[in-house]
Amino acid sequence: MKKQLIGIAIATVLLLVAIASTVSAATMTVEPTTIKKGDTVVLTISTAGVDVDSITLELKYESSKFDLKKDVGTEGVQTSLTAEPTVNTERAGVINIAASSATKTTQELTITFVAKEDIPAGEAKFEVTESELMNAVTEAEATLDNTSVTVTVPAQTPPDEDDPTTDDPTTDDPTTDDPTTDDPSKDDPSKDDPSKDDPATSDPSTSDPSTSDPSTSDPSDESEAPANNETGDTIPQTGSPVFVVAIAAVVVATFALVVKKVRK
């Protein structure tokens, strides 16, 4: 019975040791994976659920294509551990990071870069050459499953100079912008209805004084109006009916007088 109990105790201890020293697979990712000049690129190392309090790693990157975004965290490196990480960038294209905490653990570390303005088209690589992610108390450790990631810089496609429809203003629809193709009946005043504005084509009965009714405006009417003598009597005008009757009466009277004298 005692041997059985001792065996159970030993198995339990071995199990606890095995659990304590479990190695988990950590991962490294990058966002975005397709970039252009001036873009911010964030590299993230995740310990896959293992709470680590000690981080040591060495990362290589292409310094001709990227700069560390030093205004983020410590030289571009961020972690939730209590103490700030120690970042060594003395070697071009190499970052050495060391961080630890006696009171706090983390499951993530990020490094932020900025793509340079003259970054060429193609692929750019980030690679971890050394790493140690562990919990000093439980001795749990996270090992990177993938030690490198890449981003792609697509080539800039210049505009096709042979395509006449791409930016050439001479290929625009002439009916939309060329004022010479506008409907002449809308804007050209010479195409307006001539009967509206041209005085030469206006109705002669309404505006031409030469076609007015002579009985209403002919100044010759004034000469035919009867005149008055000094006593106020009306003097018959030549050509008027009264004047003709008067002359006829004088002629008849004179003729009668001559006939009477002849008979005597």
HELIX and SHEET records of a PDB file:
HELIX    1   1 LYS A    2  ALA A   20  1                                  19    
HELIX    2   2 PRO A  169  THR A  171  5                                   3    
HELIX    3   3 PRO A  174  ASP A  177  1                                   4    
HELIX    4   4 PRO A  179  THR A  181  5                                   3    
HELIX    5   5 PRO A  184  ASP A  187  1                                   4    
HELIX    6   6 PRO A  189  LYS A  191  5                                   3    
HELIX    7   7 PRO A  194  ASP A  197  1                                   4    
HELIX    8   8 PRO A  199  THR A  201  5                                   3    
HELIX    9   9 PRO A  204  SER A  207  1                                   4    
HELIX   10  10 PRO A  209  THR A  211  5                                   3    
HELIX   11  11 PRO A  214  SER A  217  1                                   4    
HELIX   12  12 PRO A  219  GLU A  224  5                                   6    
HELIX   13  13 PRO A  241  ARG A  263  1                                  23    
SHEET    1   A 9 PHE A  66  LEU A  68  0                                        
SHEET    2   A 9 GLU A 108  ALA A 115 -1                                        
SHEET    3   A 9 THR A  40  SER A  46 -1                                        
SHEET    4   A 9 VAL A  23  GLU A  31 -1                                        
SHEET    5   A 9 GLU A 141  LEU A 144  1                                        
SHEET    6   A 9 GLY A 122  MET A 134 -1                                        
SHEET    7   A 9 SER A  54  LYS A  60 -1                                        
SHEET    8   A 9 VAL A  94  SER A 100 -1                                        
SHEET    9   A 9 THR A  86  ASN A  88 -1                                        
SHEET    1   B 7 PHE A  66  LEU A  68  0                                        
SHEET    2   B 7 GLU A 108  ALA A 115 -1                                        
SHEET    3   B 7 THR A  40  SER A  46 -1                                        
SHEET    4   B 7 VAL A  23  GLU A  31 -1                                        
SHEET    5   B 7 GLU A 141  LEU A 144  1                                        
SHEET    6   B 7 GLY A 122  MET A 134 -1                                        
SHEET    7   B 7 SER A 148  VAL A 153 -1                                        
SHEET    1   C 3 PHE A  66  LEU A  68  0                                        
SHEET    2   C 3 GLU A 108  ALA A 115 -1                                        
SHEET    3   C 3 VAL A  77  THR A  79 -1                                        
SHEET    1   D 2 ALA A 227  ASN A 228  0                                        
SHEET    2   D 2 THR A 234  ILE A 235 -1                                        
END                                                                             
